[in-house]
């Protein structure tokens, strides 16, 4: 009886080490990818790593695991004398041999995997760090994670100035306070002595779209966002009201300065003294994860941070002209978009937002 149980256990061991790696290798790969995908959905913060150059070694490692496990199983079972006689110890020795085979082969394969995969990734991470790429966030800008807000708050407390390049400014300031509000609203409000420069897209930009010669950049923008001109102006208006509200608690020299630009938007960026948070522009507000790149000033060169800083400085310092669009809410819009944190009309008249003229 014990011999039959030992033989059954041995057959099961050979099935898991031979049939699965060699006959069901595709199934094993798909299962591993599904587990990795399931685990990655739980993380919103991903350290930058290089992609594995070749996925071929995976199948080789799976099969090597099976062969090495069999070798260890045979060696340990022979050493323990697992097949000498029909007694209760036979089943125990077979179980010990299988456990040792699984464990030692797994350790060996993990060591090879670490050498072939982990070390190149570590080297790649080091090179990316030298270029100023700190990490990649996967965020939903409609409801940003608390970790991202905390990181932005730490940078705002340590910086001397904040620069923001956006389109309407709604997700950054226009949504107001609270964790579900603007990404920088509470942060900027809590640092009244830190100057803030905000660049928004000009509502009445008439320059031609370089990709669509027959339409203007503003028309293309509205088409991609799938909103009307009035809705776009409403989003800008909400941002300006948020700016006016924050400026109530700021001195004249530290008021938020807003300018407009007319170039076709490609990305959005938040700049601090030595950090930048850049992410691609998404025309439609969809509840989907957006890659947000956290960059830092590299001591070894200009890196990516310097590119974003120079781009912002170029647009901010361009020749300026006054925008012809007056973003004034109608009485109906005032009733529909009443916000408890909105600046009073008296305050707005006494302390106007510094809407310096926009880039020509």
N, C-alpha and C positions, 0 to 999 in steps of 0.2 A: 504493500500500500504506500509506504513512504517512497519507494522507488518510483512508483507511478506519479506521485505528487512532485517529486524532484524532476522527473522527465517533463512533466507539464510546465513547471516553472522554467526549465531550460528552454523549452520550445517558445514560451512567451518572451523570454529574453532575446532569443534569436529573431523573433518576429519584429520586436521593437528596434533592434539594431541592424537588421538586414532589410526587411520588407519596407519599413518606413523610409530609411535614407535612400534606398536604391529604386524601389518600385513606386513610392509615393513622395518623391522629393519635391514635386510641384506643390503637392498638398502642404508639405511642411513649410515651404517658402511662403505660400499664401497665408498660412496660419500665422507665421512670424510677422508678416507685413500688417495683417489685421490687428494683431496685438500691439504692434508699434503705433499704428494709426489711432487705435483706441486710447493708448497712453498719451499720445501727443495732443489730443483734444483737451486734456485736462490741464495743459500748461499754456499760459499766455505769454510766457517769457522764454525765448529760445536763444541760448548763446550761439554765436556764429561759429559754424564748423564747415570744413570743406567736404564736399560730396565724395563718397568713395569712388575711386576711378573706375573700378571694374567690379560688377556684382557676381562674376563667375565663381570666385573663391567660395561663395556661400554653399553652393552645391558640393564642392569638393570637401569643405569642412564637415558638412552633414554626413557624408559618406565616410570620411576619415574617422569621425566620432564612432560610427557603427563598427568599423574594422578594429579600431583600438579597443573598444569596449569588449569585443569578442576575445581579443588577445589577452586582455587583463582577466576576463572571466575564466578562460581556459587555464591560465597560469595559476590563478588563485585557487580554483577548484582542484587542480592537480596537487598543489601544495598542501591544501587542507585534507586531501584524500576523500573528496566528496562522493566518489563512486565506489568506495570500498564497503560493500555489504549493504543490507537492507535494514536500516535502523533509523530511529527518529533524528539522529544527528545529520543524516544525509540531506534532509530538507533544509535544515538550518544552514548547513555549509553551502548549499546551492544558493540560498538567499544571500548569504554573506558575499559569495563570489559575484553575484549579480550586482549587489550594491557597490562593491569595490570597482567592478568594471564600469558601471555608470558614472561613478564619482571621478575616478582617475581619468577616464577618457574625456569627461566634460571639462575638467581642469586643464587638460592638455589642449583641447580645442579652444577654450577661452583664452589661453595664453597665446596661441597662434593668431587668434582673431584680434587680440589686443595689439600684438606686434604689427599686423598687416593693416589694421584699421584705426586703432586709437592713436598711435604715434603720428601717422600722417595728419590726422585731424588736429592734434595738439600743435604740430608744426604749422599747419595752416592757420590756426587760431592766433598763433604768435605773429605771423605775417600780417593778418588782418588788424591785429592790435597795433602794429607798427604804422599801419595806414590810418589809424584813428577810428576804426569801426569797433565799437564796444559790444553791442548786442543788438539783436533783432526782436522787436515786440510784435505779437499778433494781437491786434486790438480792434474793438468795435467802437468807433468814435461816437456813436449814438449813446452808448453807455460804457465809457472807458473804465478800465479796471482801477481799483484803488492803488495797486502797486505803481501804475504809471503816474497817477496823480501825486503819490508820495515822492516819486523820483523827480517830477517837475517842481514840486514844492521845495525839495532840498536844493535844487539848482537855483531857484528863484531867490532863496535866502542868501546864497553865497555870491550871486552875480551883482554887477554894478548897473547893468542895463538889460532889457529884454526886447528882442526884435521878433516880430511875427509877420509872416507872409501868408496871406489867406485869400479867399475869394469873396465871401460875404461876411466872414467872421462869426457866423452864427454858432458853429460848434465850439469855437474858442471862447467867445464872450457872450454872444447874443442869447444863449439859452439861460443866462442868469446864474444864480447861486445854487448851492447844494451839490451832492454827489452826482445827480442826474443832469446838472446844468452844464454851463460852459466849462471847457477843459481848464482854462486859466482864470476864470472869473474870481473864485475864492482866493486863488494864489496871488493875483494882482492886487486884489482888495486888501489882503493881509500884509502887503509890502508897499505902503503908500509913498515911501521915499525912493523907490526904484523906478527910474524912467522907463516908459514903454513906448515903442514905436510900432505902429500897426499899418500894414499895407493891405488895401483892399482893391478888388478889381473895379475899374471905373464904370458906372452904370451906363453912361452915354458914349462909350468908346466907339468911334466910327472907322477906325483903321481896318483895312481888309485882312481877312483871315488868310495866312500864307498857304494853307492847305486847300481852302475853298475860295478861289479868287473872286467869286461873284457875291459873297456875303461878308458881313463884318464879323469881327471877333465876338462882339456882344451877341449877335444873332446866333452864331454857332454855339456860344455858351448856353444860351437859353434853350436851344434845341437839344443839346446834350444833357442838360439838367432836367429837361421835360417840364419846365415851369414857364409861367407867363412873366412878362416884364414887371407887372405889379407884384407878383409873388417874390421876385428877386429883390425889388426895392424894399419890400416888407422885411426880408431877412436882413438887409443892410440897415434898415431903420432900427430893428431890434438890437443890432450890434452897437449902433450909435447911442441908443438909449442906455445900454449897459455901460458904455464908456462915460456918458454924462453922469450916471449914478456913481460910478467909481471916482470920478474926478471931484465929486463933492467933498471927499475927505483928503484931497491932495492939494498941495500948495501949487501956486501958479507955475513955478518952474518945473514941477514934477508931474504935470498933467499929461495924460495919454495923448500922444500926437498921432493923428490919422492922416495918411496920404493915400492917393489912388494911383493905380498903374493901368496900362492898356494892353500889355502883352498877353498873348494867349496863355492861360494857366496850364502848368504841367505838374507842379508839385506844391505842397505846403510845407512850411518849415517854421520851427520855433528855435530861436538862437539865444544862447546865453554867452557869458564871457568865454568859456572854454568848452561848451557843450552845444550840441544841436540835435533836434528831434525832427527828422524829415520823413515825409510819407507822400505817396502819389495822390494826385487829386482824383477823387471819385465823383463824377458828375451827379449821379443819383444817390439819394440817401437810402441805401439798402443796408439791412441788418446783416452785415457780413464782415469778416475779419479783414483788416487792412494791414499790410506790412509797414511797420514804423521803425525806421533805422535810427538807432542812438549812436551819435558820433561824438568824438572828443578831439580836442586839439592835440595833435601828435608832436612830441618833442623832436622827432626825427625828420619832420617835413611838413608841407602845407596840408597834405591829406585831403579827405573829403570835406571836413569841416570848413576849411578855408575856401573851398569852391562855393559852398552855400553862403558863406559870409560875404564874399566878393559879389555874388549875384544880388544879394539883398542891398548891399551898399551901392551898386550900380543903379538899380531901380530907384532907390531912395534919393540918390543925389542927382537924378536926371532933371533936365529943365522941366518946369512945372507950369501948368495953366489951370485956370479955374474950371471946375465942372459945371456944366449948364443944368444938371438935374438937381432940383430941389427935393430932397427926400423929406417931405412933410406929410404926416399921416392925415387921412381924411377923418371926419368925425365918426364915421361908421367903423373905420379901422381902429380908432382909439378905443371904441367900446368893445370891439372883439379881442383886442390884444392888450388888455389892461393888466399890467404886471405890478405886484405890490412893491417891488424894489425899484421901479422906474423913477427916474429923477423928476422932480416937480418942474413945472414950467417956469416958476420964479427962479429956481436954481439954474435952469438952462439959460435963461436970459442974462443972468448975472455972471455966469461962468461958462462961456461957450467952449465947445470942443475945438481943439486946434486942428480944424480941417484944412491943413495947408494944401496948396493946390496940387493937383495930381500930375503924374508924369505925362509928358506930351508924347 
